[in-house]
């Protein structure tokens, strides 16, 4: 046993087994954070069989999915044709903008025009990925953060068009810390060394959070959805303060129940304090029934100490989570009502 590697360790809990998780969402749900396009999957459709995907949606109680992979131009049209237009009411595709506009003149105006064109084509929102702040650079080679004033026309255009901005700023706090024996995501970072932002060339996590807050504060007419529990799932006091301070700020829970479920009382208090500002989402690239069942267990039951992932060992850290046991009236908003209101869909 002295030669057993930590990566091979698979402890089995001695607690009595839990009842089965819910097989369907308690109310019709909208997965407000999915990836169905091709930009994350080397040119292949993330959902190769759309009828099978709709069958899964029906079986778990999903009335709709938000596809965050629309990109722009021909790629947006391909996503809209494949999902929104062919299956009306079941999908809502967001666009992106091409940050290379920052290397030319009047970048904000160019980006705003791109957004208007995409929304006219059928995009239901704007997705902003973490490359803005971590890798996007202007014509002088300077890093561009989300609160850069040159981007103001883009955010104001989103307000004029009444489309939400789903924004992912930074990654888990541990990704910005040294990759050493104290890092709680050490196994994950060793498996994916390019996910580490500990090097001095990257902005520090607090600077990125400050940029997000400055952006939200500067554009009160623009609806922002802070993805992944407001981009700061470890610090729910910060997230709650943002929700208290900025009525235009919302969050989703996608890919962060591992963080939220290890502080379930804080998370439940956050949801009960801001029931109209929390969106259900999973961030799945490969949609799995088992993953949906974990999310349903987390939101609906009072179960304690269960895995947050279908993978073993769990990818984000070797811990289990506990559930929120949300009231039925709160679940209805989190599961679908809040997303439908922000997207203007029936």
C-alpha positions in Angstrom: 0.0 0.0 0.0 2.9 2.3 0.4 3.2 2.3 -3.4 -0.4 3.3 -3.9 -0.7 6.5 -5.9 -3.1 9.2 -4.8 -4.5 9.3 -8.4 -5.5 5.6 -8.0 -7.1 6.1 -4.5 -10.9 5.5 -4.7 -12.3 5.6 -1.1 -15.8 4.3 -0.7 -18.0 6.1 1.8 -19.1 4.2 4.9 -22.3 6.2 5.2 -25.6 4.5 4.3 -26.5 4.9 0.6 -28.8 7.8 -0.3 -32.2 7.5 -2.0 -32.1 7.8 -5.8 -31.8 11.3 -7.2 -34.8 12.9 -9.0 -35.0 11.6 -12.5 -36.6 14.8 -13.8 -36.5 18.4 -12.8 -39.3 19.3 -10.4 -40.6 21.9 -12.8 -39.9 22.4 -16.5 -36.3 23.6 -16.7 -34.1 25.7 -19.0 -30.4 24.7 -19.1 -29.1 28.3 -19.5 -25.5 27.2 -20.0 -24.8 24.5 -22.6 -22.2 24.1 -25.4 -23.7 22.7 -28.6 -21.6 24.2 -31.2 -18.2 23.5 -32.8 -15.7 26.0 -31.4 -14.8 23.9 -28.3 -14.8 20.5 -30.1 -12.2 20.9 -32.9 -14.8 21.5 -35.6 -17.2 18.7 -34.6 -20.7 19.4 -33.4 -20.9 19.0 -29.6 -24.3 17.4 -30.0 -23.9 15.2 -33.1 -27.5 13.8 -32.9 -30.0 16.6 -32.2 -33.1 14.4 -32.1 -31.4 12.2 -29.5 -30.5 15.4 -27.5 -34.1 16.5 -27.6 -35.1 13.0 -26.4 -32.8 13.5 -23.4 -34.2 16.9 -22.8 -37.7 15.5 -22.7 -36.8 12.7 -20.4 -35.2 14.9 -17.8 -37.7 17.7 -18.0 -35.8 20.3 -20.0 -38.0 22.5 -22.0 -35.1 24.5 -23.6 -31.4 24.8 -23.8 -29.2 27.9 -24.2 -26.4 27.3 -26.6 -23.5 29.6 -25.8 -21.5 28.6 -28.9 -23.0 30.7 -31.7 -19.9 32.7 -32.6 -20.6 35.1 -35.5 -21.2 35.2 -39.2 -21.5 31.9 -41.0 -20.8 29.9 -37.8 -23.7 31.7 -36.1 -26.0 30.9 -39.0 -25.0 27.3 -38.9 -25.8 27.1 -35.2 -29.2 28.9 -35.7 -30.1 26.6 -38.6 -29.2 23.4 -36.7 -30.9 24.3 -33.4 -33.1 27.4 -33.1 -34.7 27.4 -36.6 -35.1 23.7 -36.9 -36.5 23.2 -33.4 -38.3 26.5 -32.5 -38.7 27.1 -28.8 -36.2 24.4 -27.7 -33.0 26.3 -28.2 -31.7 29.8 -27.8 -28.3 30.5 -29.2 -25.9 33.3 -28.1 -23.4 34.9 -30.3 -19.8 36.0 -29.7 -17.8 38.9 -31.1 -14.4 38.8 -32.8 -11.9 40.5 -30.5 -9.4 41.0 -33.3 -11.4 44.2 -33.9 -9.3 45.6 -31.0 -6.3 45.7 -33.2 -8.0 48.2 -35.5 -9.7 51.6 -35.4 -12.9 52.2 -33.4 -13.0 48.7 -31.9 -16.0 49.4 -29.7 -18.1 50.5 -32.6 -17.0 47.6 -34.8 -18.0 45.1 -32.0 -21.3 46.8 -31.4 -22.1 46.6 -35.1 -21.2 42.9 -35.1 -23.5 42.3 -32.1 -26.4 44.1 -33.8 -25.9 42.0 -36.9 -25.9 38.8 -34.9 -29.0 39.7 -32.9 -30.8 40.6 -36.2 -29.9 37.1 -37.4 -31.5 35.5 -34.4 -28.9 35.5 -31.5 -30.6 35.7 -28.1 -27.6 37.0 -26.1 -23.9 37.7 -26.1 -21.4 35.3 -24.6 -18.1 36.7 -23.4 -15.4 34.2 -22.6 -12.5 34.4 -20.2 -10.0 35.2 -23.0 -11.1 38.8 -22.5 -8.9 39.7 -19.6 -6.5 36.7 -19.8 -5.3 36.7 -23.4 -7.0 39.2 -25.7 -4.6 42.0 -26.7 -5.0 45.3 -28.6 -2.9 46.5 -31.5 -0.1 47.5 -29.2 0.1 44.1 -27.6 -1.5 45.3 -24.3 -3.9 43.0 -22.4 -7.5 44.1 -22.6 -9.7 43.7 -19.5 -13.5 43.7 -19.5 -13.7 47.2 -18.0 -11.6 48.7 -20.9 -13.4 51.9 -21.9 -13.0 51.1 -25.6 -15.6 48.3 -25.2 -18.3 50.6 -23.9 -20.2 50.8 -27.2 -20.5 47.0 -27.2 -22.1 46.8 -23.7 -24.4 49.7 -24.5 -25.5 48.0 -27.8 -26.5 45.0 -25.7 -28.7 47.2 -23.6 -30.2 48.9 -26.6 -31.0 45.5 -28.1 -32.3 44.1 -24.8 -30.0 41.0 -24.9 -28.2 39.7 -21.9 -24.4 39.4 -21.7 -23.3 36.0 -20.3 -19.8 36.7 -19.1 -17.0 34.4 -17.8 -14.3 36.3 -16.1 -11.4 34.3 -14.6 -11.4 30.7 -13.4 -11.4 29.1 -9.9 -9.2 30.9 -7.4 -6.9 27.9 -7.1 -6.0 28.3 -10.8 -4.2 31.6 -10.0 -2.3 30.1 -7.1 1.1 28.3 -7.2 0.8 24.7 -8.4 2.2 23.1 -5.3 1.2 20.8 -2.4 -1.1 23.5 -1.0 -3.3 23.9 -4.1 -6.6 22.2 -3.6 -7.0 21.7 -7.4 -3.5 20.2 -7.7 -4.6 17.0 -9.5 -6.7 18.9 -12.0 -3.9 21.4 -12.7 -1.3 18.6 -13.1 -3.7 17.0 -15.7 -4.2 20.4 -17.4 -1.2 22.5 -16.9 -2.4 25.1 -19.4 -5.3 25.9 -17.0 -2.9 27.5 -14.5 -2.8 31.3 -14.4 -0.2 31.5 -11.6 2.5 33.0 -13.8 3.1 36.8 -13.3 2.2 37.5 -16.9 -1.5 36.9 -16.0 -3.6 39.4 -14.1 -4.3 38.4 -10.5 -7.7 37.1 -9.6 -8.7 40.2 -7.5 -7.9 42.4 -10.5 -10.2 40.4 -12.7 -13.0 40.6 -10.2 -12.5 44.3 -9.9 -12.8 44.6 -13.7 -16.0 42.6 -13.7 -17.5 44.9 -11.0 -16.4 48.0 -12.7 -18.0 46.8 -15.9 -21.3 46.0 -14.3 -21.4 49.3 -12.4 -20.6 51.3 -15.5 -23.4 49.9 -17.6 -26.5 49.7 -15.4 -28.9 49.3 -18.4 -27.0 46.2 -19.6 -28.0 42.8 -18.1 -25.0 40.8 -17.1 -25.0 37.1 -16.2 -21.9 36.2 -14.2 -21.3 32.7 -15.3 -20.1 30.0 -12.9 -21.7 31.5 -9.8 -20.7 35.1 -10.7 -17.2 34.0 -11.5 -16.3 33.8 -7.8 -18.0 30.7 -6.4 -15.6 30.4 -3.5 -16.5 33.8 -2.1 -20.3 34.0 -1.8 -20.2 37.1 0.3 -18.7 38.9 -2.7 -21.3 37.4 -5.0 -24.1 38.4 -2.6 -22.7 42.0 -2.4 -22.7 42.2 -6.2 -26.3 41.1 -6.4 -27.2 43.5 -3.6 -25.4 46.4 -5.3 -26.2 45.9 -9.0 -29.8 45.1 -10.1 -28.4 44.3 -13.6 -26.2 41.5 -12.3 -27.3 37.8 -12.3 -25.5 34.5 -12.0 -25.8 31.0 -13.0 -24.6 27.9 -11.1 -23.0 26.1 -14.1 -20.0 23.9 -13.3 -19.8 25.2 -9.8 -21.9 23.0 -7.7 -18.6 21.5 -6.5 -17.9 24.8 -4.8 -21.5 25.7 -3.9 -22.3 22.3 -2.4 -19.4 22.4 0.1 -20.9 25.6 1.6 -24.6 24.6 1.2 -26.0 26.9 4.0 -24.3 30.0 2.5 -25.5 29.0 -1.0 -29.1 28.4 0.1 -29.1 31.8 1.9 -27.8 33.4 -1.3 -30.5 31.8 -3.4 -33.3 32.7 -1.0 -32.0 36.3 -0.8 -31.9 36.7 -4.6 -34.4 34.2 -6.0 -35.0 36.1 -9.2 -31.3 36.4 -10.1 -30.1 32.8 -10.1 -30.1 30.6 -13.3 -29.9 26.9 -13.6 -27.1 25.7 -16.0 -24.7 22.9 -16.3 -21.9 23.9 -18.7 -22.0 20.4 -20.3 -20.3 19.8 -23.6 -21.4 16.2 -23.6 -25.0 16.1 -22.2 -25.4 13.3 -19.7 -28.6 12.2 -17.8 -26.5 11.4 -14.8 -25.1 14.9 -14.6 -28.6 16.4 -14.7 -29.6 14.0 -11.9 -26.8 15.3 -9.7 -28.0 18.9 -10.3 -31.5 18.0 -9.5 -30.4 16.3 -6.3 -28.4 19.3 -5.4 -31.2 21.8 -5.9 -34.2 19.8 -4.8 -33.3 17.4 -2.0 -31.8 17.6 1.5 -29.2 14.9 0.8 -25.8 15.2 2.3 -22.3 14.1 1.2 -22.7 12.9 -2.4 -20.5 13.2 -5.5 -20.8 16.3 -7.5 -19.5 14.6 -10.7 -20.1 11.4 -12.6 -16.3 11.1 -12.9 -14.2 9.2 -10.5 -12.1 10.7 -9.0 -14.1 13.9 -9.2 -12.2 16.3 -11.4 -12.3 19.6 -9.4 -11.3 18.3 -6.0 -11.6 15.3 -3.8 -14.6 16.2 -1.8 -18.4 15.6 -1.8 -21.2 18.1 -1.5 -24.6 18.6 0.2 -27.9 19.7 -1.2 -29.9 22.9 -0.9 -33.5 21.6 -0.5 -34.9 24.7 -2.2 -38.7 25.5 -1.8 -40.9 24.8 -4.8 -41.6 28.4 -5.5 -37.9 29.2 -5.6 -37.1 26.2 -7.9 -39.6 27.4 -10.5 -37.6 30.6 -11.0 -34.2 29.1 -10.8 -35.1 26.3 -13.2 -36.7 28.4 -15.9 -38.5 31.5 -14.9 -35.5 33.7 -14.5 -33.9 32.6 -17.8 -37.1 33.0 -19.7 -37.6 36.5 -18.4 -34.0 37.6 -19.3 -34.2 36.0 -22.7 -37.7 37.2 -23.5 -39.0 33.8 -24.3 -42.4 32.4 -23.4 
